[in-house]
Amino acid sequence: MDLIPTLFGLAAGAIGGNVAGGMMKSSMGTMGRSLTGIIGGTGLAALAPMIPGLGGMFTAPADAGFNVKGAVAGLLSGGVGGGVLTGILGMFNKA
């Protein structure tokens, strides 16, 4: 597992969670939104390679170095997964 795409995914999950929670006006607070975003982004990143057509995007190359495709995949899966989980939990935790 490459560390840079993972860190991008974690950060994108936190951002996606905060954006979704802010749009829904949930009362989770910044820390709660960030944590649910990170968890949701990590969950989608773990499940995304199992989705047909997305498997090749999440595989690491054989050589060492920065993997742009993996970084973009981490950003997308982190942001979307974080936003979705925070949105779901935010529906139950409105201010």
C-alpha positions in Angstrom: 0.0 0.0 0.0 1.3 3.4 -1.0 1.3 6.0 1.8 0.7 9.2 -0.2 -2.6 8.1 -1.8 -3.8 6.8 1.6 -3.0 10.2 3.2 -4.8 12.0 0.4 -7.8 9.8 0.9 -7.9 10.4 4.7 -7.6 14.2 4.2 -10.3 14.1 1.4 -12.5 12.1 3.7 -12.3 14.7 6.4 -12.9 17.5 3.9 -15.9 15.6 2.4 -17.3 14.9 5.8 -17.1 18.6 6.8 -18.6 19.8 3.5 -21.5 17.3 3.7 -22.1 18.0 7.4 -22.0 21.7 6.9 -24.5 21.6 4.0 -26.9 19.5 6.1 -26.4 21.8 9.2 -25.7 18.7 11.4 -24.8 19.3 15.0 -21.9 16.8 15.0 -19.2 19.6 15.1 -16.0 19.8 13.1 -14.3 16.8 14.9 -17.3 14.6 14.5 -17.7 15.4 10.8 -14.0 14.9 10.2 -14.0 11.5 12.0 -17.1 10.2 10.2 -15.6 11.5 6.9 -12.3 9.7 7.5 -14.1 6.5 8.4 -16.4 6.8 5.4 -13.6 7.6 3.0 -11.5 4.7 4.3 -14.5 2.3 3.9 -15.2 3.3 0.3 -11.5 3.1 -0.5 -11.5 -0.5 0.8 -14.7 -1.4 -1.1 -13.9 0.5 -4.4 -11.5 -2.1 -5.8 -14.3 -4.7 -5.6 -16.5 -2.5 -7.9 -16.3 -3.7 -11.5 -14.3 -1.3 -13.6 -12.6 0.4 -10.7 -10.2 -2.3 -9.7 -7.3 -1.2 -11.9 -7.5 2.3 -10.6 -6.6 1.2 -7.0 -3.7 -1.1 -7.7 -0.2 0.1 -6.9 2.5 -0.1 -9.6 5.4 -2.5 -9.3 8.0 0.2 -9.3 8.4 2.7 -6.4 7.5 6.3 -6.7 4.5 8.6 -6.8 1.4 7.0 -8.3 -0.9 9.8 -9.7 -3.7 7.5 -10.5 -3.7 6.1 -7.0 -3.6 9.6 -5.5 -6.6 10.7 -7.5 -8.4 7.5 -6.6 -7.7 8.2 -3.0 -9.0 11.7 -3.2 -12.2 10.7 -5.0 -13.0 7.7 -2.8 -12.1 9.6 0.4 -14.2 12.7 -0.5 -17.2 10.8 -1.8 -17.1 8.1 1.0 -16.6 10.8 3.7 -19.5 12.9 2.4 -21.9 9.9 2.0 -21.3 8.5 5.5 -21.4 12.0 7.1 -24.6 12.7 5.2 -26.2 9.5 6.4 -25.3 10.1 10.0 -26.1 13.8 9.7 -29.7 13.0 8.9 -30.1 11.5 12.4 -28.2 14.2 14.1 -29.6 17.5 12.9 -29.4 20.6 15.0 
